[in-house]
Amino acid sequence: MSKLSAKARAAKKKRDLAAAKTPSRRRKKAENQKIRRKAAKKYGKSWLKGKDYDHDDKRFESVRANRGNDGKGTKKEGKKTKRKRR
């Protein structure tokens, strides 16, 4: 985390918490927890270490590989790669 003043850090904490508690963010978190529990049961917890679920490819990838639109960057991310909202 970057060095922030106490006032800025408190403001960021408040913003981050508000973002984490939105209904869409809570649904995404619950979905991720469900998927990870299922995978841990099937493959074991150690298999999951360092992996994130890629919602576009519908599989687990390393954290590194699951960033920035699979190496293409977010600028090129168009309508085709974005998921529909529920």
C-alpha positions in Angstrom: 0.0 0.0 0.0 1.3 3.5 -0.8 2.1 5.8 2.0 -0.9 7.9 2.8 -1.6 10.4 5.4 -3.8 9.3 8.3 -6.8 11.3 6.9 -6.4 9.9 3.4 -5.9 6.3 4.8 -9.2 6.7 6.8 -11.0 8.0 3.7 -9.7 5.2 1.5 -10.7 2.6 4.2 -14.2 4.0 4.2 -14.5 4.0 0.3 -13.1 0.5 0.1 -15.5 -0.9 2.7 -18.4 0.8 0.9 -17.3 -0.8 -2.4 -16.9 -4.2 -0.8 -20.5 -4.1 0.6 -22.3 -3.3 -2.6 -24.8 -6.1 -3.6 -22.9 -6.9 -6.8 -19.6 -7.2 -4.9 -21.2 -9.4 -2.3 -22.6 -11.7 -4.9 -19.2 -12.0 -6.6 -17.5 -12.8 -3.3 -20.0 -15.5 -2.5 -19.6 -17.0 -5.9 -15.8 -17.1 -5.6 -16.1 -18.7 -2.1 -18.4 -21.3 -3.4 -16.1 -22.2 -6.4 -13.0 -22.3 -4.2 -14.7 -24.5 -1.6 -15.7 -26.9 -4.4 -12.2 -26.9 -5.9 -10.6 -27.4 -2.5 -12.7 -30.4 -1.9 -11.9 -31.9 -5.3 -8.1 -31.1 -5.6 -7.0 -30.1 -2.1 -6.2 -26.7 -0.5 -2.6 -26.8 -1.5 -3.6 -27.0 -5.2 -5.5 -23.7 -4.9 -2.5 -21.8 -3.5 -1.6 -18.9 -5.7 -4.5 -19.4 -8.0 -7.6 -17.2 -8.9 -10.7 -18.2 -10.7 -10.9 -16.7 -14.2 -14.6 -15.9 -14.8 -14.0 -15.5 -18.6 -12.2 -18.8 -19.1 -14.2 -20.6 -16.3 -11.1 -22.1 -14.8 -8.4 -21.5 -12.2 -5.3 -19.6 -13.3 -2.2 -18.3 -11.5 -2.8 -14.9 -10.0 -0.2 -13.5 -12.5 -2.0 -14.9 -15.5 -5.4 -13.7 -14.4 -4.6 -10.0 -14.5 -5.0 -7.5 -17.3 -7.2 -9.4 -19.7 -4.8 -12.3 -20.1 -1.9 -10.1 -21.1 -3.7 -8.0 -23.6 -4.3 -5.1 -21.1 -7.6 -3.5 -20.1 -7.6 -1.0 -22.9 -8.4 -3.6 -25.5 -11.1 -5.2 -23.3 -14.3 -4.7 -25.3 -17.9 -5.7 -25.1 -17.1 -9.3 -26.2 -15.0 -10.0 -23.1 -17.2 -8.3 -20.5 -19.7 -10.4 -18.6 -23.4 -9.6 -18.6 -24.8 -8.3 -15.4 -27.4 -10.4 -13.6 
